[in-house]
Amino acid sequence: MLIIIFLALCTSAYSQDGTIKGFVYDDSNGEGLGYCIVQLKGTSYGTLTEKNGGFIISKIPKGDYTLTITFFGYDTISEPITIEGGVISKRYQMKPAKVALEAVQVTAAEQRVITETRTSVISITPKEMKKMPSIGGQPDFAQYLQVLPGIVSTGDQGGQLYVRGGTPIQNMVLLDGMLVSNPFHSIGFFSVFDSDIISDADVYTGGFGAEFGGRISSVMDIHTKDGNKKRTSGKIDVSPITSKLFIEGPIVKLKENRKVSLSYLLSFKGSYLQQSSKVFYKYVGESGLPYNFFDFYGKLSLASTNGSKLNIFGFNFDDKVDYSDIATYKWKNYGVGANFLLSLGKVPINIEGTMAYSNYGIKLDDKLKDGVDSSTLSGFTADINFSYYFGKSLLKIGAALIGYRTTYSFFPTPHNKIFTSDNTSDIGVYIKYKYNYRSKLLIEPSFRLQYYASMSVAYPEPRLSLKYNITQKIRLKLAGGLYSQNYVAATSDRDVVNLFYGFLSSPSDLPKKFDDKAVRNNLQKAQHIVLGLELDLIPFTSVNIEGYFKNFSLLTSLNRYKVYDDNDIYASKPELLRKDYIFEKGQAYGGDITLKFEHKGFYIWFVYSLGWVTRYDGVVNYSPHFDRRHNINLVASYACGKRKSWQFDLRWNFGSGFPYTQNQGYYPQYVPTNGLGDDYVSANEDISFFLADLNAARLPSYHRLDINIKKKFFIGEHNIIELNVGATNLYNQKNIFYVNRISNAIIYQLPILYSFGINWSF
């Protein structure tokens, strides 16, 4: 009913107005071009294309106009057009320019920052990722995330990212609209995403709109490009650490006289560091560096001339770490899905949707425990979104359905096992309105209603984003709202650094009260507010200053105080000593300063983050293990020579020490295995430990310097060979990664790793 009413209102509203609706594509490969400037020359009617290249300009008076489309690195399109009412549908192919004008690039950037609120969000493109020093010369999404404001990494190993006080389970990662459970490999330099398949990615570190639901901290929204619609192309990349094969091309070529095109995209990449480190990095020890992974991604894209398209994709990601004397850790993730964009021709509405299924499983075999920690998460996602444009304003409505099953088996202590499984589903509907008042004030109110079926709880989530353009060079912005989720990760805070990260949904073994107050439902909740200031006062330089506050009013955590089983025998014991899980609350607050300079081959990115994270579990106030007070990232890149064939990259990171709980002492512990038949006189005892105050100590500061040098050789029109050399942790800083509490065995973050590689793009 809502959809029918929506379509009727939109059609009726547009029947009286002149509208231009179209898509802009790269003529060399048929890929949609986002953020092109589309303008009716000499008027105020104009817009930027969406990420997929689509645009709509509405409420245009009847008359003759000249439509212009500009984008950095492409020839400008200029075309006369007559508006007589109704909707005109157009398709444009932009040709790469032989000479690019710097002024066009600046104009496009200026248009975007004054027409989008962009509070607490950073957009990432493959072009920017290539300016980062990278292992073997391969740029990676995970490496670039670590230099963004508000994002804290636990280091080179472990693959965990914490966003402005939120834990990894509170981060939503979307791949073309599909939920991805764990996108980061154990060796922290690599994500599961090949940079060559990425079209763009938006990272929301807080205050995100109502189109996203089910998470309370952040969103990483990643979009992949379509396969090349004009010719077969690809890349082969080889280094001592990783190798990659990427290939794309047309099955049905894009031509003017064809109504449809069909293209494919395939990516294979993997690491064999466990084997290659014994040859190239013998100084790390006889066992080498025990990290291997393999990632596959494939996609088919069916596109029509009017802009509608259907994508079918699938992936298989796996990861393995084998510390033979301490622990073996591995996970596997596979999935299939489809998404679509429906452009209704003469109707000024775009409809998008996604359907997908995925399965994720993780295991940790600690050699000093009796059992294996394991967790699985499998399920489906489905959503549909309607976008209705009028003038410079936008109305969006949408709905989403998520269903999944989780299992969890965990040993918080060597002889205490927790096991649970659950099936659940979430339903969300939202509405969002974007109002642009004379390009001076941007207002984006939105509202989401999220229903959690397993809890029978509906939670309203109003949200708001604002921007006020004081001038085109000085802009104020604000964002905030209410957020919820029932998705839980349970991990042991007894480890200095955590390897295992399990998944739960709606655990029921929780206390009835928290902080002497009754808890009506177990839903985790948070409230965000973000204030920001954008300054473009210095040529070629942009400065972004943001302050944030996140109040986590209710969280679910593994119960570190559990002593007794939760059964009738111990029913008289306090819930705090019986329940598997407990409630917590906390806050995260701080600020970031980001500076970006880009001009004539020079690129500088500087970020300083100051933050505090606190938690209260009903007994003690403490700092969680990811509370990092100071974090500094500096990225510098310089491209020079003919056709910018030489490139020099540098990155330095400093982070103050993480909190951790020290061991206070050890004691022998004997656990009977055969009851009265045990030979307790001669049997060996296990070693257990006493803990000091929770996270009262701090690890040493972390810092690391990476460098990279690249040289390109251009062979013909499409063939490029690139050689690269570099080093990670150039001055060989010993940063702590993992300490086993019983054996006290220490594993450090990665030592100095030199790298060299070659890749061929064709």
URLINBEL-V424595 format. One record per backbone hydrogen bond with DSSP energy under -0.5 kcal/mol. NH is the residue of the N-H (numbers start at 1). CO is the residue of the C=O. E is the energy in kcal/mol with one decimal. If there is no record, write none. Layout:
NH/CO/E
NH/CO/E
This chain:
5/1/-2.5
6/2/-2.4
7/3/-2.6
8/4/-2.2
9/5/-2.5
10/6/-2.3
11/7/-2.5
12/8/-2.3
13/9/-2.7
14/10/-1.9
15/11/-0.9
15/12/-0.5
16/13/-0.6
17/14/-1.1
18/60/-0.8
19/86/-2.4
20/57/-2.8
21/19/-0.5
21/88/-3.4
22/55/-2.4
23/90/-1.2
24/53/-1.8
25/92/-2.8
26/31/-3.1
27/25/-0.5
27/94/-3.1
29/26/-0.8
30/26/-2.9
33/24/-2.5
34/32/-0.7
35/49/-2.0
36/33/-0.6
37/70/-2.5
38/36/-0.7
38/47/-2.9
39/37/-0.5
39/68/-2.7
40/45/-2.8
41/39/-0.8
41/66/-2.9
43/40/-1.9
46/44/-0.7
47/38/-2.6
49/36/-1.8
50/54/-3.4
53/50/-2.0
55/22/-2.5
57/20/-2.7
60/18/-2.6
61/59/-0.5
63/83/-1.9
65/81/-3.0
67/65/-0.5
67/79/-3.4
68/39/-3.0
69/77/-2.4
70/37/-2.1
74/71/-1.9
75/95/-2.9
77/69/-2.4
79/67/-2.6
81/65/-2.8
83/63/-3.1
84/82/-0.6
86/17/-0.9
88/19/-3.0
89/87/-0.5
90/21/-2.4
92/23/-2.6
94/25/-3.4
94/92/-0.5
97/73/-2.4
102/100/-0.6
104/101/-0.8
105/101/-1.1
106/102/-1.9
107/103/-2.4
108/104/-2.3
109/105/-2.0
110/106/-2.5
111/107/-2.4
112/108/-1.8
113/109/-1.9
114/110/-1.2
115/111/-0.8
115/112/-0.6
116/112/-1.0
120/118/-0.5
121/118/-0.6
122/203/-2.1
124/201/-3.3
128/125/-0.6
129/125/-1.9
130/126/-1.6
131/128/-1.5
132/129/-1.5
137/134/-1.9
138/135/-1.6
139/137/-0.7
141/193/-0.6
143/189/-0.6
144/140/-1.7
145/141/-2.2
146/142/-1.1
147/144/-1.6
148/145/-1.7
151/148/-1.5
152/150/-0.5
152/162/-3.0
154/160/-1.7
158/186/-2.6
159/186/-0.5
162/152/-2.9
163/166/-0.8
164/150/-3.1
164/162/-0.7
166/163/-1.9
170/167/-1.7
171/168/-1.6
172/170/-0.5
172/218/-2.5
173/171/-0.6
174/172/-0.5
174/220/-3.1
175/178/-2.9
176/174/-0.6
176/222/-3.2
178/175/-1.6
180/173/-2.4
185/190/-2.4
188/156/-5.1
188/186/-0.8
190/187/-1.9
192/183/-2.3
194/192/-0.6
195/139/-0.5
197/194/-1.8
198/194/-0.6
198/195/-0.6
199/223/-3.0
200/223/-1.3
201/124/-2.0
202/221/-2.4
203/122/-2.8
204/202/-0.6
204/219/-3.3
205/120/-2.2
205/203/-0.7
206/120/-0.7
212/209/-1.5
214/484/-0.5
217/170/-1.5
218/170/-1.5
219/204/-2.1
220/172/-3.3
221/202/-3.0
221/219/-0.5
222/174/-2.8
222/220/-0.8
223/200/-2.7
225/197/-2.3
229/29/-3.2
233/248/-2.8
235/246/-2.7
236/760/-2.0
237/244/-2.4
238/758/-2.5
239/242/-1.7
240/756/-0.8
243/270/-1.9
244/237/-2.7
245/268/-2.9
246/235/-2.9
247/266/-2.4
248/233/-2.8
249/264/-1.8
251/262/-3.6
252/262/-2.3
254/229/-2.4
255/253/-0.6
258/255/-1.4
261/303/-2.4
262/252/-2.0
263/301/-2.3
264/249/-2.7
265/299/-1.9
266/247/-2.9
267/297/-2.6
268/245/-2.7
269/295/-2.3
270/243/-2.0
271/293/-2.5
272/241/-1.6
273/291/-0.7
274/291/-1.0
275/272/-0.9
276/272/-2.8
277/273/-2.4
278/275/-0.8
279/276/-1.4
280/276/-3.1
281/277/-1.4
284/281/-1.8
285/282/-1.6
288/285/-1.2
289/273/-0.6
290/288/-0.6
291/289/-1.9
292/290/-0.5
292/320/-2.1
293/271/-1.2
294/318/-1.6
295/269/-3.4
296/316/-1.9
297/267/-2.1
298/314/-2.5
299/265/-2.3
300/312/-2.8
301/263/-2.6
302/310/-3.0
303/261/-2.6
303/301/-0.6
304/308/-2.9
305/259/-1.9
307/304/-1.4
309/341/-2.5
310/302/-2.7
311/339/-3.0
312/300/-2.4
313/337/-2.7
314/298/-2.1
315/335/-2.5
316/296/-2.0
317/333/-3.8
318/294/-2.0
319/331/-2.5
320/292/-2.3
321/329/-3.5
322/290/-1.4
323/327/-2.4
324/322/-1.1
326/323/-1.7
327/323/-1.5
328/365/-1.7
329/321/-2.9
330/363/-2.3
331/319/-2.1
332/361/-2.2
333/317/-3.4
334/359/-2.2
335/315/-2.1
336/357/-2.2
337/313/-2.6
338/355/-2.9
339/311/-2.0
340/353/-2.1
341/309/-2.5
342/351/-3.4
343/341/-0.6
344/342/-0.6
344/349/-1.3
346/344/-0.5
347/344/-1.7
348/346/-0.5
349/347/-2.2
350/387/-1.8
351/342/-2.2
352/385/-2.6
353/340/-1.7
354/383/-2.0
355/338/-2.7
356/381/-2.3
357/336/-2.9
358/379/-2.4
359/334/-2.7
360/377/-2.9
361/332/-2.3
362/375/-2.8
363/330/-2.7
364/373/-2.8
365/328/-3.2
366/364/-0.8
367/326/-2.6
367/365/-0.6
369/366/-2.1
370/414/-1.1
373/364/-2.3
374/409/-2.9
375/362/-2.1
376/407/-2.0
377/360/-2.9
378/405/-2.2
379/358/-2.3
380/403/-2.4
381/356/-2.3
382/401/-2.0
383/354/-2.3
384/399/-2.2
385/352/-3.2
386/397/-3.1
387/350/-2.6
388/395/-2.9
389/348/-1.0
390/393/-2.0
393/390/-2.1
394/434/-2.1
395/388/-2.8
396/432/-3.1
397/386/-1.9
398/430/-1.9
399/384/-2.2
400/428/-2.7
401/382/-3.2
402/426/-2.7
403/380/-2.1
404/424/-2.5
405/378/-3.3
406/422/-2.6
407/376/-1.9
408/420/-2.6
409/374/-3.1
410/418/-2.9
412/410/-0.6
412/416/-0.7
413/416/-0.8
416/413/-1.5
417/415/-0.5
418/410/-3.4
420/408/-2.3
422/406/-2.5
424/404/-2.4
426/402/-2.9
427/451/-2.8
428/400/-2.6
429/449/-1.9
430/398/-2.4
431/447/-2.1
432/396/-2.9
433/445/-2.4
434/394/-3.3
435/433/-0.5
435/443/-3.0
437/435/-0.6
437/441/-2.9
438/436/-1.0
440/437/-2.4
441/437/-1.7
442/467/-2.9
443/435/-2.5
444/465/-2.9
445/433/-0.6
446/463/-2.5
447/431/-2.5
448/461/-1.4
449/429/-2.8
450/448/-0.6
450/459/-2.2
451/427/-3.8
451/449/-0.5
452/450/-0.5
452/457/-3.2
453/425/-2.0
453/451/-0.7
454/425/-0.6
455/452/-0.8
456/452/-1.4
457/452/-1.8
459/450/-3.2
461/448/-3.0
463/446/-2.8
464/480/-2.5
465/444/-1.0
466/478/-3.3
467/442/-2.0
468/476/-2.9
469/440/-3.0
470/468/-1.2
470/474/-0.9
471/474/-2.1
475/534/-2.2
476/468/-2.6
477/532/-2.1
478/466/-2.3
479/530/-2.1
480/464/-2.0
481/528/-1.6
482/462/-1.6
483/526/-2.5
485/524/-1.8
488/504/-3.1
490/502/-0.5
491/489/-0.5
495/492/-0.8
496/739/-0.7
502/490/-1.3
504/488/-3.6
506/486/-2.1
510/508/-2.4
514/517/-2.8
517/514/-1.1
519/512/-2.3
520/518/-0.6
524/485/-2.1
525/554/-1.6
526/483/-2.2
527/551/-1.8
528/481/-2.2
529/549/-1.5
530/479/-3.1
531/547/-2.7
532/477/-2.6
533/545/-2.5
534/475/-2.9
535/543/-2.9
536/473/-2.5
541/538/-2.0
542/596/-2.6
543/535/-2.8
544/594/-2.7
545/533/-2.7
546/592/-2.2
547/531/-2.8
548/590/-2.4
549/529/-2.1
550/588/-3.2
551/527/-2.8
552/550/-0.7
552/586/-2.2
553/551/-1.3
554/525/-1.4
555/584/-2.8
557/582/-2.7
559/580/-3.0
560/558/-0.8
562/559/-0.9
563/577/-2.8
564/577/-2.6
567/565/-1.6
570/567/-0.6
571/568/-1.2
573/570/-1.7
577/574/-1.5
578/575/-1.4
579/575/-2.7
581/509/-1.6
582/557/-2.8
584/555/-2.2
585/616/-1.8
586/552/-2.3
587/614/-1.4
588/550/-2.3
589/612/-2.1
590/548/-1.7
591/610/-2.5
592/546/-2.6
593/608/-2.2
594/544/-2.7
595/606/-2.8
596/542/-2.6
597/604/-2.6
598/540/-1.9
599/602/-2.1
602/599/-2.2
603/637/-2.3
604/597/-2.8
605/635/-2.9
606/595/-2.6
607/633/-2.5
608/593/-2.2
609/631/-2.8
610/591/-2.7
611/629/-1.8
612/589/-2.6
614/587/-2.6
615/622/-2.5
616/585/-2.9
617/620/-1.7
622/615/-2.8
624/622/-0.5
627/624/-2.0
628/626/-1.1
629/627/-0.5
631/609/-1.9
632/654/-3.0
633/607/-2.4
634/652/-2.3
635/605/-3.0
636/650/-2.5
637/603/-2.7
638/648/-2.2
639/601/-1.9
640/646/-2.2
644/641/-2.0
645/642/-1.0
646/640/-2.4
647/710/-2.1
648/638/-2.5
649/708/-2.9
650/636/-2.3
651/706/-2.4
652/634/-2.3
653/704/-2.3
654/632/-2.3
655/702/-3.2
656/630/-2.2
660/697/-2.1
662/660/-0.6
664/690/-3.1
665/690/-1.3
667/688/-2.1
669/686/-3.7
671/669/-0.5
672/670/-0.5
677/674/-1.8
678/675/-1.6
680/678/-1.4
683/679/-1.5
686/669/-3.2
688/667/-2.8
688/686/-0.5
690/665/-3.2
692/662/-2.8
696/693/-1.5
697/660/-1.8
699/658/-3.2
702/655/-3.3
704/653/-1.9
706/651/-3.0
707/727/-2.4
708/649/-2.0
709/725/-3.1
710/647/-2.7
711/723/-2.6
712/645/-2.4
713/721/-2.7
715/713/-0.6
715/719/-3.2
716/714/-0.6
719/715/-1.1
720/718/-0.5
720/761/-2.5
721/713/-2.5
722/759/-2.8
723/711/-2.6
724/757/-2.2
725/709/-2.2
726/755/-2.3
727/707/-1.9
728/753/-2.3
730/705/-3.2
732/729/-2.4
735/733/-1.0
737/747/-2.4
738/747/-2.3
740/745/-2.2
744/740/-2.2
747/738/-3.0
749/735/-4.8
753/728/-2.2
755/726/-2.9
757/724/-2.3
758/238/-2.2
759/722/-2.2
760/236/-2.6
761/720/-3.0
762/234/-2.3
